[in-house]
Amino acid sequence: MKKSIFLHAAALLLIAAICSGETPETILIRSTLGNDLSGHRRADADLVLSAYYEDFAGYQGNGNADPRAWSVLYEDLDGFTVALNKKLSTHRYETERTLPFIHVRGKKAMVTSIDSGKVVDRGTGEVRSIKTRRFWTLRKVEEEWLITGLVEALGDSAQVVPEADANADEIVKLLLREKQGWEDGDAGSISGLFDEEFIGYDGYGTIKPETWKIIFGGSEELEQWLDKRLERTSYKVDRRVVFTSVDANQREALALTSEKLTTTYEKGDAAPSIDRYVLWTLSRRTGDWKITNMCYNIGIDN
């Protein structure tokens, strides 16, 4: 009897959530990010890590929306785990989390969160108030949503930090190969540079993820789109790599390109062109660099 009452109540809560604009997927995503938060509050590293996918990488936003101010923070889940255990042993987290934005497309999702409250030093008792904004990417694995990427301390404003990483020759070469694939009309040579589970976005000319949309959910989907697109369309891409950041172990990187894209069609003489910035993240998980995230049309002020 008690079990049936519980199931009935759970069903009512689910229906209420859906009616309020939630979906089963956004409810599961909230649960995943709730586990990350609860694990921090309880100093339970296992609970935190249960929310993360094995191929995870994280970036430091440095309080900035301009990716030229970002840097690689966690090259993989092992690096995150080491940092997590240190944080939980030295600090107590008394924080709350709101999720003002969730966008789901298929088995990929992006989320922004705002954490507020206080962090207490376990040794000295010193209290630090926090209010931090984060950007998350997630992937649905079987019936569970897991965190694949994180930008810590994401800001709202743009601040130009133009210095590039001197150890990024391979990143530059890969992005120029991707550009050449467009000009050659070779869908396979383009999609082959992307991680199988990469996420592609349209930034719609802004630096705020709340306005972005997921447009590709993996390299297979990208290649299928390219096969159709390149049949009747040709491209000229003038691309310049304006910023790169690579971690010390050469396993994770991010980059920003500035480019002019000119399009011509099989029928007609029109050749429209656009100027845009593109944000890229890349990982070397299997020996070769692969593109893991790509955001077209990100809004950057010159």
N, C-alpha and C positions, 0 to 999 in steps of 0.2 A: 504494500500500500504506500509506504513512504517513498519507495523507489519510483512508483508511478507518479506521485505528486511532484517529485523532483524533476522527472522528465517532462511533465506537463509545464512546470514553471520555466524550465530551460527553453522549451519550445516557445512559450509566450515571450520570453526575453529576446529570443532570436527574431521572432516576428516583429517585435517592437523596434529592434535595432534596424531591421530591413526597412521598415516603414519610415524611420527617421533619416533615411538616406544611406544607411550602411548596407553592405552586401556580405554574403558569407566570406568572401575573400578579404574584405577590409577588416572584418571582425577577427579573422585569423592573423592578419598582419598586426593589428593592435595587440593581440595576445603575444606574438613573438617579441615585439618591442617592449611589451610589458614585462616579459621574462628578463630582458636585458636590464630594465630599470629595477625590478624586484631583486635580482641577483646583486646589483650594486648596493641596494639598501640593506640586504641581509648579509653582505660580505660572502656571498655564495658564488664562487667562481664557476662551478659546474653549471649552475642555473643560467648565468650570463652566457657561457659558451654554448649552451644548448640552442641559443638563438642564432648562431653563426654557422655559415657554410664553410666547408673546408678550403675552398678557393676564395678567401677573403683578403681584401686589401683596404687600407685606410689612408686618408690624406688629412693634413692639417690646413684648415682654412685661414688661420691667423687673423680671424675677425674680419675677413674680407670676402667680398663677392667676386672680385676679379681673380680668375685662376692664375694670373701671373704672380700672385702673392701666395699661392698654395705650395705645399711641399709634400713629399711622401712621408707618411707617419708610421704606418705599419705595412711592411712589404708582404706579410703573410699572416696566417692565423697564429703561428708560433710566436712571432714578434708581439702580436696583440696579447697573447696569453701571458707572456713574461711581464709586460707592462700592467696588465690587469691585476695579476697577483701582487705586484708591488703596490699598486694603488689601494687595493682592498686591505692590505696589511697595515698601511700607514694612514688611511683616511676612512672616516665614516660618512656615508652619503645619506642625507636627509632631503631628498629631492622629489619633485613631482614632474610629470611629463604630459604635455599636450601634443596632439598630432593634428596640426591645422590643415595639412595637405596630404592626400593619398591618391596616387594615380596608378591604376592597374591595367595592364594590357596583356592578356594571355597569362603566361607563367612568369611575367616580369612585373616589377612594381618599383615606384620611387615614392619617397616619403620625406617630409620635413617635420622636425620635432622642435619643441622648445622645452628645455629643462630649466627649472628654477627651484630655489631653495638654498640649502647651505651644505658645505662640506667641512667636516670637523677633523682636525689633525689629532690622531689618536694619542700621540706622544705629548704634545704641548697643550691640547685643548683649544688651540686657535680656531676660530670660526671664520669661514670665508663664504660670503654670499655669492651665488652664481645665477646667471641667466644666460644660457647658451643655446644657440640654434644649430641644428645638425641636418645634414642631408644624407639619406640612406637609399641604397638600392637593395632589392630583395629578389630572390628566385624561388619559385614553388618547386619543391622536390617531393615527388609523390603527393601526399596531401598536406605537406608542411611548408610554410614560408620561412626561409632562412636568409639572414643578412649576408650579402655578398660585398657590399662596399659602404664606406662611411666617409663623409667630410666633416671633421670636427670644427667647431667654432666658425661656422659660416656667417659672414657678415651680410649687410644689406647694401653697402656702398662699394664703389669701385675705387681702387687706389693702384695706380700703375707701378709695378715693380718689374722692370723689363729685363733683369739679368737672366741669362740662360745658363744651363748647366754645361760645363765644358766636356763632360763625359757622355754626350748624347749623340755621337756620330751615327750609331746604329739606328737610333730612333728617327733621326732626320732622314736617313737613307730609306727606311721602311715607309715613311709617310710620302716620300717622293716616288717610291714604287707604286704606292696606292694611287697616287695622282696619275702616273703613267698608265696604269690599268684603265682608267677612265678615258684617257686620250686614245688608247689602243682599242677600246671597245671590248675588252676582255673581262667578262664577268667573273670567271674563275680565278684570275690572277688578283682581282680585287678582294673577293670574299675569302680567298685563302689566307689573307693577312689578318683576318679577324678570328678571335676566339669563338668557338662553337656556340657559346652561350652569351655573346656580347649583347649589350643594349645600345640601340641607336635612338637619339632624340632629335626633335626640332626645338631649338631654343626660342623661336619666334622673336628674335631680336632683343632679348632681355637677359639679365644676369640672375634672375630669380627663378629657381627651379619650380616654384609654384605655378609658373606660366608655361613650363615645358610640357611636351607630350612625347611618349614613347612611340616611335614609328617603325622600329625593327626589333625583333625579339630573338636574334640569333643569326649566325652566318648563312644558314640554309635559306631562311626567309629573305635575307639580303640578296643572295645569288638569284633566287627565283624572280625577284623584282628587277634585278639588273638584266637578266636574260631578256625580259620583255622590253625594258626601257632602251637597251642598247641596240635593239633590232632596227629602230627607226630614228634614233637620236644619237648625235655625236657631241662630244664635249672637248673643250679646251680649258685647262685648269692652270692658272698662274698662281702657284702656291709658294709661300714663304713661311718657314718655321720661325716664329718670333719668340717662343719661350719653351723651355724644357726643364724638367726636374726629375732626376734619377736617384734612387736610393743608393747607399754606399755599396751594397752587394750586387748592384745591377740586376735586380729582379723585378722592380716596379718603377713605372715612370708615368709622368703626365706631360702633355705638350699642348701648345696653342699654335694654330696656323692662321695666317691671313691669306686670303685667296680671292681671285676673280674667276668666276665660273661663267663661261660662255657656251651657250647651247645652240646647236643647229639641227634642223629636222630634215628628214628624207624628202618631205614635200614642203615647199615654201622657201622663201629667201630670208625670213626673219632670223636674227641671231641675238636674242636677248641675253643680257649678262647681269650678274649680281656680284656685289662685293660682300664678303662675309668672313667671320671668324669661326673656327671650328675647334672645339675642345676635345682632346683625346686622352684616354688612359690606356696604358699598355702593361702587360705582365709577361715575364719569361718563366713559365711554369713547366714547360717540356723541352727546354733547350733553345727554342726560338721565341723571339718577341711576337706577341699577338695583341691586337687591339681589343680591349675589353669594354670600353665605353667610347662613344662618339656623339658629340652634340653639335649639330649644324646650327648656324645662325645665332650663335651666342652673342649677347649684346655687350660690346666693349667700346668704350670711348677712347678715341685716339689721343 
